[in-house]
Amino acid sequence: METVTGYVTGINGNLANVSFEGAVHKNEVGYILVDGKRLKGEVIRINNGVASMQIYEMSNGIKVGDPVEFTGELMSVELGPGLLTQVFDGLQNPLPDLAEQCGFFLERGVYLDPIPDREWEFTPSVKIGDAVEAGDIIGSVPEGLFTHEIMVPFTLKGHDWKVKSIKEKGSYHVRATICVIENGNGEEKNLSMVISQPIKQAVKCYDERLRPDEPLVTQIRCIDSFLPVAKGGTFCVPGPFGAGKTVLQHMEAKNGEADIVIVAACGERAGEVVEILKEFPELEDPKTGRSLMERTIIICNTSSMPVAAREASCYTAVTLAEYYRQMGLDVLLLADSTSRWAQAMREMSGRLEEIPGEEAFPAYLESTIASFYERAGKVRLKNGKVGSVTIGGTVSPAGGNFEEPVTQATLKVVGAFHGLSRERSDARKYPAIHPMDSWSKYTGVVDMGRIEEARAILTRGNEINQMMKVVGEEGTSAEDYIIYQKGELLDAVYLQQNSFDPIDAACPPERQRQEFDKLYEALMASYDLEDKNEIRSFFNQLRQEFLDWHGTVFETPEYHEQAKKIEEFYKSKAVE
């Protein structure tokens, strides 16, 4: 195929206009040649022989007349064994290798191979003459905790491909040809363990898309019981700065029932990204007792990096997630923060001189955010396995204002909303998820009918609290004061969780059910209490008994003894 070339006709920040002759596609990758370096860019618009390219590097020094080479390939990532444990930038450059080559200050125009250069122990799963199509498994290699399946490229067209040759079981280089396939026209393709996949094309090599009806257990009571997330579902975590979004993601990554965790730090402040890079390798995986990094991939794109790369990092992360989903694994993708991605879109839209929408965001903001979250899902693969991609994105609205466009566009497409509250984080109530403002469309691990009854008590308790701020405690009836105290009890002993306590930090579903049932009985009981001091003292004592219960090891004699103690205590004041 003839290489299409062109030259720069205009430059505005990281947006270059390129004049060309020939055929150029939208989302095609091109390189601008500057000072002996090749700067990577992506075509985002074509108009009358001029391609608008967003440059994924610092654009200093680019001038009119600089030559441009188009590759004919779409913006893609490489998929294969060796991705786990790695830290990439938005363009899938391995950052440790990049740092080793360039030092503290990364150079532009340096692109490294994301797949480790090594051999793997390959076991074939097809034989000569077998019919194959896009996404079919041709073999496997062991990778850490998992069996990494080697697949036919997802972009393969046609259904008449057959295996012409396949390597026997043995050790082969990751880029060596392990299989040759041919179609009815005699066309051949050499397949290695590495495949290339365009990042803006969703992988659809499955039989059926399933309803996300199975809870993704995070072992966080507030989420699993009141605001559940489903495997293959979507959720967003908006909140003001410092309310605990990143810490909450750490807990979800550590204790979530997912096989693979992918963290996309999209336009985050460098300090927060450093925090992620330091803390994740130190987090102990409860499943294995080893480092959580063994089943984690981190995509880093800080706010100090070129703005256009933020978009690439989100799409890179979701493409990696789809790849592991095709192996029948459950993948949790945490994007932090989609607000920075939206800001990058706004910046690019301004440079393209597009008509602005609300708050100068582009008019297509909603559809772009929707198309990203729509790549989540639970699917039944062609071999009968079930895999899922669950996407959780944080949003950083200025001043904690949830009415701004990015939060609202996200709320329209996600299945659960975990809104963090400045008020709760200031009161040291963690996780700082506001239980009444937040919602979920999924089913949790506890009976949802009882949950709604408990939520009604919480709502009524909050209303009484607001009233008490006006009329004072003395202006409140004993009956209302008891409801207020019940709401406070529910908040303190169930919605809050002590992440510093090794037992309370993670609460498995069965324990959640037992604890909630006990709490539900206490909430539904009527009490013979009239004096407010007596009411306060009773509920303070009950709260402490529950907190002591949280600190006991599950299903031990101490655990059952404390449960019995709680029951005896609240029944001592309860009336039939």
C-alpha positions, 0 to 999 in steps of 0.5 A: 500500500502506498504511503500517503504523505503531506505537510503542515499548513497550520498549528494551534497548540496540539492541533495540526492541519495537514494538507495531503494527497491520496486517501486518509481515514478518520482516526488514522495515525500519522507522524509529524517529522520535527528535528529528527523526531517522529511525533505521533498524532491522530486524524480527528477531522478531514475537510477538503484535502486537509486533515486535522490531527491531534498531536499526542506529544508536546507540539513545540517547534512544529512549523508550517511545511513540516513533513507528515507521514500517514501510516494507513493504520487506525489508532491501536494498542497491542494485546498479548501476554505480559500486559499484567503488572505493567504501567503504561502511558496513554499511548501504551508506552511502558513507563518504567522502560521509558524512564530507563531510556530517557531519565527523569524527563521523558523525551517526545517522539520515543515509542517503546514496545508494550509487549515484553520481549520474551518467550512463553510456553505455548499450548495449541488448542486447534489443529490443522484444518480447523475453521476459525474466525475473529476472536477464536482461541488458537492456544494458551500460555500461562501468565501469573495467576491466569491462563492467557488465551491466544486469539485470532485478531478481532479485526479479521474479516470473513468466516471461511478461514482455516488453520494451515499450520500450528506450532506444537507445544513448546517455548516460542518468542512472543512475536514468532509465527505460531499459526498460519491461517488461510481462506477460500481465496488462498489468502494467508495470514501469519498469527503470533501471540500479539494482536493489534486492536483499534482502540475506538472500535468495541470488540464484538466477538461474542455470542450474546450480550447478557443482562448485568444481574450478578452483584460485583461484591466490593465488600464495602457495606454501603455499596454492596447493600444499599448502592450495588454495582453489577458485573458488567454494569457501570457506576460513577463516583462524583465528588469534590476534591479531597472527599475520598474518590481515589481511596474508594477506588483503591478499596474497590480494586483490592476487595472487588470480585474481579479477576483483572483490575485496570486503573486509568489515571486520566489527567490526574494531578501528578501527586495523585498518580505517584500515590497510585504507583506507590500504593498499588504494589503494596496493596495485598491481594486478599485472594492470593496474599501477594501483591495486587499488581499481579492482576493489575494494569495501570494507565497513567496520563497526568495533567502535565502530559499532553492534553490529547493523550487523556482521550487515548488513555480512556480508550486504551484502558477499555480496549485492554479490558475487553481483551481480558473479557474475551478470555472469560474473565471479570474485569473492573475498569476504574477511570479517574477522572473522566472530568479531565478527559472532558476538559481535554475534549473541550480544549480540542473542540475549541481549537477545531472552532466547533460550536460550543455547548453548555459551559463550552463543552462540545455538543457531542459530550454526552454521546462520547461519554455514553459510547465509552460507558456502553463498552461495559457489559457482561457477555457469553462468548462463543465457547460458552464462557461468560466474561464481563467489563465493569466500568467505574468512572470518577467525576471531579465537578468544580466545587462539588456541583453535580449539576455541571454537564459532565456529571449530568451526562454521566448520570444519564448512562450509568447504572449506579451513582455513588455521590461523595459529600463534602459534609460527610467527609468533613465529618469523617464519615467514610466512605463519604457516599451520600446515602440519600442522594446516591442511587443504584439500578442493580440488585444487591446482596441483601433483601432490597425490600428491607433495604428500602425500609431502612432507607425510609428510616434514614430519610425520616431521621435526616428530616427530623435532624434538619427540624432539630437544627431550627427548634432544638432537641427540646422541641422534638417529641420522644417518638421523633427523637427515637427515629432520628437516633435509629437513622444515626445508628444505621449510618454509624454502624452500617454505612460507615466502615473502618478501613484501618481495622483489618476485619472491618475493612472488608465485609463479605456478603454473608457477614453483611446479610447477618449484620443487616438482619440484626440491625434491621430487627433493632431498627424495626423494634418499638422502644419503651423510652421517653426521656431524651437522655435515656434515648441517647444513652440507649442508642449510644450503647447499642451503637458501641455493641455493633461496632464491637461486633464489627471487630470480631472475626466472622463465625467465631464463638466471640462473633456469635456471643457478641451478636447474642449480646446485641439482641439481648440489649435491644430487646431489654428496652423493646416493647411488643 
